[in-house]
Amino acid sequence: MRKAVPLSTAYRLIGPGPVVLISSVLNDRAGLTPIAWHMPVSDDPPLIALEIWKDHFIHKAILQTGDFVINIPSSDMAGTVRSLGSVSGSKIDKFEKYGLMKENSKKVKSPRLKSAIGILECKLHKDENLLKKYSVILGDVVYAEAEKKIFTDRWLTESSGPRIMQHLGGRIFSVPDKKTI
């Protein structure tokens, strides 16, 4: 028997997706923030959509810099991801506060998270309607890389070691089981 689901949480029926950390720069300050609302839009050319509230530091950073990096954290970073989501980058340098190392990107100005298990470097694909109406940011993926021991043409959930984290809502995360079906 099914039950009615409140519309405020209905989106979770089609989740979970991996939590990602978005990095960009605003006025020379690097920002890093967790985002759970994202999706691929196209694979040819590769295009990604992110929903980021317009008043968030990272939203402003992306618009100023014109690029961003999608950093995929490993499951052993769950506590750090929760902490990153609880403070604003406008008030503190999150890389410094949480002891996270930056590295230069290959194709964009925004820094990358050195400990990320996957990277998507993106250039802003400006769509004023999506930005204004829904706070949706589009990114043209210009470079990507992933840890070879846990990603081939897909995440190797059957391997031991670090995994992607999926966001289930609130402060709850899970990791894919090792079993594939």
ABEGO torsion letter per residue (X at the ends): XBBBBBAAAAAAAAOBBBBBBBBBBBGGBBBBBBBABBBBABAOBBBBBBBBBAABAAAAAAAAAGBBBBBBBBAAAAAAAAAAAABBAAABBAAAAAGBBBBBBAABABBBBAABABBBBBBBBBBAAAAAAAGBBBBBBABBBBBAAABBABBBAABBEBBBBBBAEEABBBBBBABBX
